[in-house]
Amino acid sequence: SSGINAEYGNWTLDDMFETNIATIKHKSGKDVDKIVAENAKEHKKLESCFMCLEKCSKEALVHIGKTLYVRVPTNKSLTKNHCQIIPINHIISTVNGDEDFWDELSAVKAVLTKSFSKIKMDIVFMELAQYLGSRKHIFIDCIPVPLEESALLPAFFKKSILDSDVEWSQNKKLVDTRAKGLRRSVPQGLPYFSVEFGTDGGYAHVIEDESLFKRYFWLGNCRWGVRL
């Protein structure tokens, strides 16, 4: 919208492709055709991305920061005050985010956790980064849960992760992110599921069979783990 564009200096999708102009000048023939075709395909994909800030309605916006924004889900919410943290840049996983993004992400998570604690609620952050080749815009589901029941969730999700995916996996099935954080626990370029409990960290799992992982299954896990 014009208001959002004004706030971000009239930023447009075209700005994301300016860096390729210099590259094209040093290429010729089929190389140029390939770059142009890839740019056009990427541009079309970004224009249709409903997670990008320009496509978010003002009514759904909760907060706009420098590297991310918070909105209420555009489809049905799992529970009251269910919201989503979404990077402003079109990135395919949070582990692909830069230092500024991670600093702001940590700050926003801390604010949400503190805010919900005042009404005796804890908060669960869930991210499902999969089918990375399709370059889907990543987002984090933020789900408030009753404080008196939230202590049950780490064990519940731990068992669910251990029981999920293929029986024999090449990667460690359960990664504890409490010590190093998600960014330093999962390598870039791999599909993963992560769940964090407030600011205490949580678990991650590198996905072996992406067809077995569905976002609504894990949202359902949160509902089943506590009485939402």
Secondary structure in CASP SS format (residue, H / E / C, confidence):
PFRMAT SS
TARGET T0000
AUTHOR 0000-0000-0000
METHOD secondary structure of the structure
MODEL  1
S C 1.00
S H 1.00
G H 1.00
I H 1.00
N H 1.00
A H 1.00
E H 1.00
Y C 1.00
G C 1.00
N C 1.00
W C 1.00
T C 1.00
L H 1.00
D H 1.00
D H 1.00
M H 1.00
F H 1.00
E C 1.00
T H 1.00
N H 1.00
I H 1.00
A H 1.00
T H 1.00
I H 1.00
K H 1.00
H C 1.00
K C 1.00
S C 1.00
G C 1.00
K H 1.00
D H 1.00
V H 1.00
D H 1.00
K H 1.00
I H 1.00
V H 1.00
A H 1.00
E H 1.00
N H 1.00
A H 1.00
K H 1.00
E H 1.00
H H 1.00
K H 1.00
K H 1.00
L H 1.00
E H 1.00
S C 1.00
C C 1.00
F C 1.00
M C 1.00
C C 1.00
L H 1.00
E H 1.00
K H 1.00
C C 1.00
S C 1.00
K C 1.00
E C 1.00
A C 1.00
L E 1.00
V E 1.00
H E 1.00
I E 1.00
G C 1.00
K C 1.00
T C 1.00
L E 1.00
Y E 1.00
V E 1.00
R E 1.00
V C 1.00
P C 1.00
T C 1.00
N C 1.00
K C 1.00
S C 1.00
L C 1.00
T C 1.00
K C 1.00
N C 1.00
H C 1.00
C E 1.00
Q E 1.00
I E 1.00
I E 1.00
P E 1.00
I C 1.00
N C 1.00
H C 1.00
I C 1.00
I C 1.00
S C 1.00
T H 1.00
V H 1.00
N H 1.00
G C 1.00
D C 1.00
E H 1.00
D H 1.00
F H 1.00
W H 1.00
D H 1.00
E H 1.00
L H 1.00
S H 1.00
A H 1.00
V H 1.00
K H 1.00
A H 1.00
V H 1.00
L H 1.00
T H 1.00
K H 1.00
S H 1.00
F H 1.00
S H 1.00
K C 1.00
I C 1.00
K C 1.00
M E 1.00
D E 1.00
I E 1.00
V E 1.00
F E 1.00
M E 1.00
E E 1.00
L E 1.00
A E 1.00
Q C 1.00
Y C 1.00
L H 1.00
G H 1.00
S H 1.00
R C 1.00
K C 1.00
H C 1.00
I C 1.00
F C 1.00
I E 1.00
D E 1.00
C E 1.00
I E 1.00
P E 1.00
V E 1.00
P E 1.00
L C 1.00
E C 1.00
E C 1.00
S H 1.00
A H 1.00
L H 1.00
L H 1.00
P H 1.00
A H 1.00
F H 1.00
F H 1.00
K H 1.00
K H 1.00
S H 1.00
I H 1.00
L H 1.00
D H 1.00
S C 1.00
D C 1.00
V C 1.00
E C 1.00
W C 1.00
S C 1.00
Q C 1.00
N C 1.00
K C 1.00
K C 1.00
L C 1.00
V E 1.00
D E 1.00
T C 1.00
R C 1.00
A C 1.00
K C 1.00
G C 1.00
L C 1.00
R C 1.00
R C 1.00
S C 1.00
V C 1.00
P C 1.00
Q C 1.00
G C 1.00
L C 1.00
P C 1.00
Y E 1.00
F E 1.00
S E 1.00
V E 1.00
E E 1.00
F E 1.00
G C 1.00
T C 1.00
D C 1.00
G C 1.00
G E 1.00
Y E 1.00
A E 1.00
H E 1.00
V E 1.00
I C 1.00
E C 1.00
D C 1.00
E H 1.00
S H 1.00
L H 1.00
F C 1.00
K C 1.00
R H 1.00
Y H 1.00
F H 1.00
W H 1.00
L H 1.00
G H 1.00
N H 1.00
C H 1.00
R H 1.00
W H 1.00
G H 1.00
V C 1.00
R C 1.00
L C 1.00
END
